[in-house]
Amino acid sequence: MTWSDLLDGLEAELAADTSPAQPWHAPANLGPIPAHLEERARAILRAQADRARALRAERDALRGHLDALDRIPQSQPDAVYLDVDG
């Protein structure tokens, strides 16, 4: 694997709007990033940070909605019987 391959994969994950199921660990045998790829790597890092902020905001909004739903009083008991004939 080369640095270009690694960056290609990270960009593809960002474009596909997916997140890996496992924690990501940098490959050990790549060595230092070549100077000509540094800006590309920085752009990917910025995009990942933007995605993380957006996901946190979405999570917080969903928590707010769930909290609001939990505050709605339950005036009717849960149904015990279902009328299948009527």
C-alpha positions as protocol buffer text, in pm:
chain_id: "A"
residue {
  index: 1
  type: MET
  ca { x: 0 y: 0 z: 0 }
}
residue {
  index: 2
  type: THR
  ca { x: 121 y: 350 z: -84 }
}
residue {
  index: 3
  type: TRP
  ca { x: 26 y: 688 z: 63 }
}
residue {
  index: 4
  type: SER
  ca { x: -176 y: 757 z: -251 }
}
residue {
  index: 5
  type: ASP
  ca { x: -370 y: 432 z: -203 }
}
residue {
  index: 6
  type: LEU
  ca { x: -437 y: 518 z: 160 }
}
residue {
  index: 7
  type: LEU
  ca { x: -558 y: 869 z: 76 }
}
residue {
  index: 8
  type: ASP
  ca { x: -773 y: 730 z: -207 }
}
residue {
  index: 9
  type: GLY
  ca { x: -943 y: 498 z: 42 }
}
residue {
  index: 10
  type: LEU
  ca { x: -1003 y: 775 z: 295 }
}
residue {
  index: 11
  type: GLU
  ca { x: -1150 y: 1000 z: 26 }
}
residue {
  index: 12
  type: ALA
  ca { x: -1374 y: 717 z: -96 }
}
residue {
  index: 13
  type: GLU
  ca { x: -1507 y: 664 z: 259 }
}
residue {
  index: 14
  type: LEU
  ca { x: -1584 y: 1034 z: 289 }
}
residue {
  index: 15
  type: ALA
  ca { x: -1756 y: 1042 z: -49 }
}
residue {
  index: 16
  type: ALA
  ca { x: -1962 y: 732 z: 30 }
}
residue {
  index: 17
  type: ASP
  ca { x: -2072 y: 883 z: 364 }
}
residue {
  index: 18
  type: THR
  ca { x: -1985 y: 562 z: 547 }
}
residue {
  index: 19
  type: SER
  ca { x: -1792 y: 501 z: 859 }
}
residue {
  index: 20
  type: PRO
  ca { x: -1573 y: 201 z: 919 }
}
residue {
  index: 21
  type: ALA
  ca { x: -1705 y: -57 z: 1163 }
}
residue {
  index: 22
  type: GLN
  ca { x: -1364 y: -95 z: 1324 }
}
residue {
  index: 23
  type: PRO
  ca { x: -1129 y: 169 z: 1460 }
}
residue {
  index: 24
  type: TRP
  ca { x: -883 y: 283 z: 1197 }
}
residue {
  index: 25
  type: HIS
  ca { x: -511 y: 239 z: 1248 }
}
residue {
  index: 26
  type: ALA
  ca { x: -252 y: 383 z: 1014 }
}
residue {
  index: 27
  type: PRO
  ca { x: -49 y: 124 z: 823 }
}
residue {
  index: 28
  type: ALA
  ca { x: 291 y: 80 z: 982 }
}
residue {
  index: 29
  type: ASN
  ca { x: 508 y: 47 z: 672 }
}
residue {
  index: 30
  type: LEU
  ca { x: 434 y: 367 z: 481 }
}
residue {
  index: 31
  type: GLY
  ca { x: 703 y: 589 z: 628 }
}
residue {
  index: 32
  type: PRO
  ca { x: 670 y: 967 z: 627 }
}
residue {
  index: 33
  type: ILE
  ca { x: 411 y: 1118 z: 397 }
}
residue {
  index: 34
  type: PRO
  ca { x: 565 y: 1262 z: 80 }
}
residue {
  index: 35
  type: ALA
  ca { x: 563 y: 1641 z: 64 }
}
residue {
  index: 36
  type: HIS
  ca { x: 352 y: 1647 z: -253 }
}
residue {
  index: 37
  type: LEU
  ca { x: 68 y: 1463 z: -70 }
}
residue {
  index: 38
  type: GLU
  ca { x: 67 y: 1673 z: 248 }
}
residue {
  index: 39
  type: GLU
  ca { x: -200 y: 1922 z: 135 }
}
residue {
  index: 40
  type: ARG
  ca { x: -423 y: 1639 z: 15 }
}
residue {
  index: 41
  type: ALA
  ca { x: -390 y: 1471 z: 355 }
}
residue {
  index: 42
  type: ARG
  ca { x: -471 y: 1802 z: 530 }
}
residue {
  index: 43
  type: ALA
  ca { x: -781 y: 1843 z: 313 }
}
residue {
  index: 44
  type: ILE
  ca { x: -897 y: 1492 z: 409 }
}
residue {
  index: 45
  type: LEU
  ca { x: -835 y: 1569 z: 776 }
}
residue {
  index: 46
  type: ARG
  ca { x: -1042 y: 1889 z: 747 }
}
residue {
  index: 47
  type: ALA
  ca { x: -1323 y: 1698 z: 575 }
}
residue {
  index: 48
  type: GLN
  ca { x: -1316 y: 1430 z: 845 }
}
residue {
  index: 49
  type: ALA
  ca { x: -1333 y: 1697 z: 1117 }
}
residue {
  index: 50
  type: ASP
  ca { x: -1627 y: 1861 z: 938 }
}
residue {
  index: 51
  type: ARG
  ca { x: -1802 y: 1522 z: 916 }
}
residue {
  index: 52
  type: ALA
  ca { x: -1739 y: 1458 z: 1287 }
}
residue {
  index: 53
  type: ARG
  ca { x: -1889 y: 1799 z: 1378 }
}
residue {
  index: 54
  type: ALA
  ca { x: -2193 y: 1733 z: 1160 }
}
residue {
  index: 55
  type: LEU
  ca { x: -2245 y: 1389 z: 1313 }
}
residue {
  index: 56
  type: ARG
  ca { x: -2219 y: 1530 z: 1666 }
}
residue {
  index: 57
  type: ALA
  ca { x: -2474 y: 1800 z: 1580 }
}
residue {
  index: 58
  type: GLU
  ca { x: -2708 y: 1540 z: 1431 }
}
residue {
  index: 59
  type: ARG
  ca { x: -2666 y: 1316 z: 1737 }
}
residue {
  index: 60
  type: ASP
  ca { x: -2741 y: 1607 z: 1970 }
}
residue {
  index: 61
  type: ALA
  ca { x: -3052 y: 1701 z: 1770 }
}
residue {
  index: 62
  type: LEU
  ca { x: -3176 y: 1343 z: 1780 }
}
residue {
  index: 63
  type: ARG
  ca { x: -3118 y: 1329 z: 2155 }
}
residue {
  index: 64
  type: GLY
  ca { x: -3324 y: 1646 z: 2189 }
}
residue {
  index: 65
  type: HIS
  ca { x: -3609 y: 1491 z: 1990 }
}
residue {
  index: 66
  type: LEU
  ca { x: -3597 y: 1172 z: 2196 }
}
residue {
  index: 67
  type: ASP
  ca { x: -3595 y: 1373 z: 2519 }
}
residue {
  index: 68
  type: ALA
  ca { x: -3901 y: 1567 z: 2397 }
}
residue {
  index: 69
  type: LEU
  ca { x: -4082 y: 1244 z: 2317 }
}
residue {
  index: 70
  type: ASP
  ca { x: -4001 y: 1109 z: 2663 }
}
residue {
  index: 71
  type: ARG
  ca { x: -4169 y: 1417 z: 2817 }
}
residue {
  index: 72
  type: ILE
  ca { x: -4501 y: 1352 z: 2644 }
}
residue {
  index: 73
  type: PRO
  ca { x: -4738 y: 1207 z: 2903 }
}
residue {
  index: 74
  type: GLN
  ca { x: -4881 y: 867 z: 2822 }
}
residue {
  index: 75
  type: SER
  ca { x: -5255 y: 919 z: 2869 }
}
residue {
  index: 76
  type: GLN
  ca { x: -5365 y: 586 z: 2726 }
}
residue {
  index: 77
  type: PRO
  ca { x: -5247 y: 251 z: 2859 }
}
residue {
  index: 78
  type: ASP
  ca { x: -5087 y: 21 z: 2610 }
}
residue {
  index: 79
  type: ALA
  ca { x: -5334 y: -196 z: 2417 }
}
residue {
  index: 80
  type: VAL
  ca { x: -5380 y: -539 z: 2562 }
}
residue {
  index: 81
  type: TYR
  ca { x: -5619 y: -690 z: 2303 }
}
residue {
  index: 82
  type: LEU
  ca { x: -5640 y: -650 z: 1928 }
}
residue {
  index: 83
  type: ASP
  ca { x: -5979 y: -665 z: 1754 }
}
residue {
  index: 84
  type: VAL
  ca { x: -5914 y: -866 z: 1439 }
}
residue {
  index: 85
  type: ASP
  ca { x: -6282 y: -924 z: 1353 }
}
residue {
  index: 86
  type: GLY
  ca { x: -6416 y: -577 z: 1372 }
}
